[in-house]
Structure formats: structure tokens, C-alpha cells
Amino acid sequence: MQYLIIGASAAGINAAKTLRELDKYSAITLISKDTAVYSRCILHKALDGSRDLKGLSFIEEDFFQKYNINWIKDAHVSNIDIENKKVVIEDNTSYKFDKLLIASGASSFIPPVKNLREGKGVYSLRNFEDVTSIENGLKNAKNVVILGAGLVGVDAVLGLIEKNIKISIVEMGDRLLPLQLDKRASSIYEKLLKEKNIELFTSVKLEEVILNENGNVSKAVLSDLTALNCDMIIVAAGVRPNVNFIKDTRIKVEKGIVIDKCCKTTVDDIYAAGDVTFTAPIWPIAVKQGITAAFNMLGKNKELNDTFGMKNSMNLLGLECVSLGNINALDNSYNVDILESDRVYKKIIHKDGVIYGALLVGDISYCGVLGQLIKNKINIKHIHKDIFDIDYSDFYNVDSKGQYNYAVSST
Ligand SMILES: Cc1cc2nc3c(=O)[nH]c(=O)nc-3n(C[C@H](O)[C@H](O)[C@H](O)COP(=O)(O)OP(=O)(O)OC[C@H]3O[C@@H](n4cnc5c(N)ncnc54)[C@H](O)[C@@H]3O)c2cc1C
């Protein structure tokens, strides 16, 4: 059996490892544009200089030898030949497969704003090469505009915060991290950003970029006509799946590659996992899908039903935060409990004994149990204590045979 995987990141690496653990003898080949294996989630640590490329790795140094995986790096897949079951790379070399996994991830999206795609000094933060480019650009930059205040935009801020530059963040939504924070939580962080002389412009769009005589960005003009001086723009405005090499429409692509619960695409023997499927573009989902795909490639039926991706934790400017599920009530039928003190803000959204979302800023205790309650929609009606104090012990049961068990899992 020849297993072939496109992509050497969260989904591809975990799939390859699972395949080898369950099949000691078949050939496993992994093809990637990447020349190193690293976690994109901690790219900001390379940007702030605290880690080098090796320090971003999430695999053992001898991973490919240890698991006997043939890694073809620096190779750009340009086509998949379904009929002849082979993957073609840019120099026309081709690789045969019996089972294929597409785990090619996603790329940063640069919105079609006037002069943004054309201008020099425009960067994104997705690959290690982007960090190197930003570092080079910073040699001549004093004013940086970050477009987008989502997770990647905030990571860009974290990476640049200690550098001697003026940072402005431009966000279409009405707050920082619109998917993770509510207005109140955002205002706490906005205050901290202000103390660091970082400006946040919310509820505005980037309308146009003015270029100087060298074609470098010089001003970012916003929809309210504010013109921000800038020598660099970092675009953190979402991602698009890497599907350019899929030319055969039998592999169905909508927002991403369409997969079923076994991570199988619409073509037999071809699977997909991770950001390329656009299910929930976060690391833990990519890992779970990679593992699920591997099981099914081996002929072992495994379904992935847990795609709960609405969980985020961060530590921004020394203040911890965890956001779980829906952080705003969908309508008036939901109850919203709030606990606030000096640097702590907690909010839980629930209805009929089921918790739908929680936001914990400054004190993230009990976030584990809350995550499980939200994910598994476990009813808490029978628990008569403060909702902010619920812990695992409240779900500790003794069954009819005298055996202990938990109604929520701590894993
Ligand atoms: C700055 C930043 C911060 C993030 N922070 C978080 C976070 O805090 N929490 C979280 O859960 N997630 C976070 N994410 C998202 C997370 O990194 C992704 O969900 C995860 O990397 C997806 O993994 P993947 O394996 O699907 O694809 P990717 O990591 O995108 O990797 C794709 C792989 O495919 C290869 N490839 C692509 N096209 C081709 C081709 N044509 N030929 C050959 N190889 C190809 C690439 O070289 C690469 O090896 C962050 C992402 C970024 C960029």
C-alpha cells in the first residue's frame, strides 16, 4: 500500500504518524512546500525574536526516520491525476498513491482594496517566510497598520509590541477579537493596548492604500476618511483554502474541500483534513481530522463527530482569557450571568439548564469543566450552586453497581 499526504503541518503530520503507528510496513510519502515542520500558532514568538524556526517545531528531531516516512519537501503540488492515481508536482515529477490525503491548509487572504495587493510593504502572517519578510521590512518601518483584529491580527501585535514602532489596528467589527470577546471584554484589552500606545480603529474598513513614489505603502485610508501613516501593512483578514491544484471537479470544493464524517472527499481513496476543508480553521480540528482520515485510509472505520471549534484561550498583555461557544446571547430567551471585579470579567450564557457559551477574563478557573458542559450540552439544572463555581465534582456519580463515573469527561 502506498499512502501519500500533501501537507506537513497539523493535519498531515498527525495523519502520517497515525498511519505508521497502525501500519508498520506500507510506504508513506509526505509532500510539502514547507521545508520545515512548525506550528503556525506560535509564529508570533518568531516575530518577537524569542524562538527560532527550530523552536517552533512540534515534532521530534528524528520524526521522519523514527516513523519511516519519506518526506519530499520544497515541492509544490500542481495537479492530482485521479485516473492514474498520482500527484504531480511543478517540475512534472509524479508520485503514485493508493490512498491520498490532501492536508494543504490555507493561505492568507488579501482583500481587493485599492493598491493593497500591488503595494510594496504589504505582508501577511501565515508562514515562517512571512516572519522573515516582516523582519526585513521592519528595518525601514516606523508605522505599522494591522488589518484585522482577529486571532492572527492579535498575534501580529504580540510579535511587534516590544519593537520600537507605532502600531494601529483596523477592524471592521465593533471590537477586538469579535469572535472571541464581547464589547465589555474588548474594552478591558483596549485599555491595555492604549497603555502601550497601540491604537484600535473599530467599525471601519480599509478603503484605499496610498503608495509613495517607490510603490511602497504610505497611507491607509479608512472608510471614515481617517488616513493613517504607514510604511508597513500586515493583513490578517482571513484565509482561503489551498485548492489551486485541484483541477478535477470530481473532488468537490465549496468553501473548502467537501468531506464526510470519515474525512473522505467525493472521490474514492482521496481524503482531506485541516484548514483545506474549511470546517473550523483551527489547530485541534486539523489534528483530529488528520487522525480520523488516517484510520479510514487504513480501512478502519472512524467518524469524527466532535468538531467543536469555538474554544480559544489567550494571554494578551498579561491578562488571560478563555472564550467558549457563543459569547453573546442569541436572543432574549437566554440567561446571561455576569461576575465582575477589578481585573476579572466572567460571563456565562445559558438557557433551560444548558450552557451555550462562557467568557472568562482575568480568572480562567473552571474553564475545563465549562468547555465540556458546553460541548456536550450537559444539563446543570440539578446543581444548586453558583454557576461560576460548578466543577467536576458536581458530576461525580455512583452508578447502580457501585461504580464511580463522571457525567462529563475531563479530557
Ligand atoms: C499566526 C497564526 C496564529 C494562529 N493561532 C492559532 C491558535 O491560537 N489556535 C488555533 O487553534 N489555531 C491557530 N491558528 C490556525 C492553525 O495554525 C491552523 O488551523 C493549522 O495550521 C492548520 O493546519 P493544516 O495542517 O490544515 O494546514 P497548514 O498549517 O496551513 O499547513 C499546510 C501544509 O500544506 C503544504 N502545502 C500547501 N499547498 C501545497 C502545495 N500546493 N504543494 C505542497 N504542499 C502544500 C504547506 O507547505 C504546509 O505544510 C493560527 C494560524 C496562524 C497563521
The ligand as an SDF file (V2000), in Angstrom:
LIG
                    3D

 53 58  0  0  0  0  0  0  0  0999 V2000
   -0.4980   33.4610   13.0730 C   0  0  0  0  0  0  0  0  0  0  0  0
   -1.4320   32.3160   13.3160 C   0  0  0  0  0  0  0  0  0  0  0  0
   -1.9110   32.0730   14.5960 C   0  0  0  0  0  0  0  0  0  0  0  0
   -2.7600   31.0130   14.8430 C   0  0  0  0  0  0  0  0  0  0  0  0
   -3.1960   30.8060   16.1070 N   0  0  0  0  0  0  0  0  0  0  0  0
   -3.9850   29.7480   16.3660 C   0  0  0  0  0  0  0  0  0  0  0  0
   -4.4160   29.4710   17.6980 C   0  0  0  0  0  0  0  0  0  0  0  0
   -4.0890   30.2060   18.6260 O   0  0  0  0  0  0  0  0  0  0  0  0
   -5.1870   28.3750   17.9150 N   0  0  0  0  0  0  0  0  0  0  0  0
   -5.5570   27.5310   16.8840 C   0  0  0  0  0  0  0  0  0  0  0  0
   -6.2220   26.5390   17.1270 O   0  0  0  0  0  0  0  0  0  0  0  0
   -5.1810   27.7810   15.6100 N   0  0  0  0  0  0  0  0  0  0  0  0
   -4.4160   28.8610   15.3280 C   0  0  0  0  0  0  0  0  0  0  0  0
   -4.0190   29.1030   14.0440 N   0  0  0  0  0  0  0  0  0  0  0  0
   -4.5290   28.2370   12.9530 C   0  0  0  0  0  0  0  0  0  0  0  0
   -3.7050   26.9560   12.8010 C   0  0  0  0  0  0  0  0  0  0  0  0
   -2.3540   27.2740   12.6510 O   0  0  0  0  0  0  0  0  0  0  0  0
   -4.2190   26.1850   11.5960 C   0  0  0  0  0  0  0  0  0  0  0  0
   -5.5610   25.8050   11.8520 O   0  0  0  0  0  0  0  0  0  0  0  0
   -3.3850   24.9410   11.3080 C   0  0  0  0  0  0  0  0  0  0  0  0
   -2.0560   25.2820   10.9890 O   0  0  0  0  0  0  0  0  0  0  0  0
   -3.9990   24.1510   10.1340 C   0  0  0  0  0  0  0  0  0  0  0  0
   -3.1780   23.0790    9.8490 O   0  0  0  0  0  0  0  0  0  0  0  0
   -3.2500   22.3410    8.4420 P   0  0  0  0  0  0  0  0  0  0  0  0
   -2.4350   21.1060    8.5930 O   0  0  0  0  0  0  0  0  0  0  0  0
   -4.6370   22.1950    7.9950 O   0  0  0  0  0  0  0  0  0  0  0  0
   -2.5910   23.3440    7.3730 O   0  0  0  0  0  0  0  0  0  0  0  0
   -1.3980   24.3870    7.3750 P   0  0  0  0  0  0  0  0  0  0  0  0
   -0.8430   24.6040    8.7210 O   0  0  0  0  0  0  0  0  0  0  0  0
   -1.8850   25.5530    6.5990 O   0  0  0  0  0  0  0  0  0  0  0  0
   -0.2770   23.6410    6.5080 O   0  0  0  0  0  0  0  0  0  0  0  0
   -0.4840   23.3450    5.1510 C   0  0  0  0  0  0  0  0  0  0  0  0
    0.6280   22.4580    4.6440 C   0  0  0  0  0  0  0  0  0  0  0  0
    0.3760   22.1650    3.2660 O   0  0  0  0  0  0  0  0  0  0  0  0
    1.5080   22.4990    2.4790 C   0  0  0  0  0  0  0  0  0  0  0  0
    1.0390   22.8920    1.1350 N   0  0  0  0  0  0  0  0  0  0  0  0
    0.1090   23.8290    0.8230 C   0  0  0  0  0  0  0  0  0  0  0  0
   -0.0680   23.8900   -0.5050 N   0  0  0  0  0  0  0  0  0  0  0  0
    0.7560   22.9720   -1.0380 C   0  0  0  0  0  0  0  0  0  0  0  0
    1.0620   22.5550   -2.3640 C   0  0  0  0  0  0  0  0  0  0  0  0
    0.4370   23.0720   -3.4410 N   0  0  0  0  0  0  0  0  0  0  0  0
    2.0050   21.6130   -2.5450 N   0  0  0  0  0  0  0  0  0  0  0  0
    2.6550   21.0610   -1.4790 C   0  0  0  0  0  0  0  0  0  0  0  0
    2.4060   21.4020   -0.2250 N   0  0  0  0  0  0  0  0  0  0  0  0
    1.4690   22.3430    0.0040 C   0  0  0  0  0  0  0  0  0  0  0  0
    2.2090   23.5980    3.2420 C   0  0  0  0  0  0  0  0  0  0  0  0
    3.5890   23.6510    2.8760 O   0  0  0  0  0  0  0  0  0  0  0  0
    2.0050   23.1100    4.6860 C   0  0  0  0  0  0  0  0  0  0  0  0
    2.9620   22.1380    5.0190 O   0  0  0  0  0  0  0  0  0  0  0  0
   -3.1540   30.1610   13.7660 C   0  0  0  0  0  0  0  0  0  0  0  0
   -2.6760   30.3960   12.4750 C   0  0  0  0  0  0  0  0  0  0  0  0
   -1.8260   31.4620   12.2390 C   0  0  0  0  0  0  0  0  0  0  0  0
   -1.3300   31.7040   10.8590 C   0  0  0  0  0  0  0  0  0  0  0  0
  1  2  1  0
  2  3  1  0
  2 52  2  0
  3  4  2  0
  4  5  1  0
  4 50  1  0
  5  6  2  0
  6  7  1  0
  6 13  1  0
  7  8  2  0
  7  9  1  0
  9 10  1  0
 10 11  2  0
 10 12  1  0
 12 13  2  0
 13 14  1  0
 14 15  1  0
 14 50  1  0
 15 16  1  0
 16 17  1  0
 16 18  1  0
 18 19  1  0
 18 20  1  0
 20 21  1  0
 20 22  1  0
 22 23  1  0
 23 24  1  0
 24 25  2  0
 24 26  1  0
 24 27  1  0
 27 28  1  0
 28 29  2  0
 28 30  1  0
 28 31  1  0
 31 32  1  0
 32 33  1  0
 33 34  1  0
 33 48  1  0
 34 35  1  0
 35 36  1  0
 35 46  1  0
 36 37  1  0
 36 45  1  0
 37 38  2  0
 38 39  1  0
 39 40  1  0
 39 45  2  0
 40 41  1  0
 40 42  2  0
 42 43  1  0
 43 44  2  0
 44 45  1  0
 46 47  1  0
 46 48  1  0
 48 49  1  0
 50 51  2  0
 51 52  1  0
 52 53  1  0
M  END
$$$$
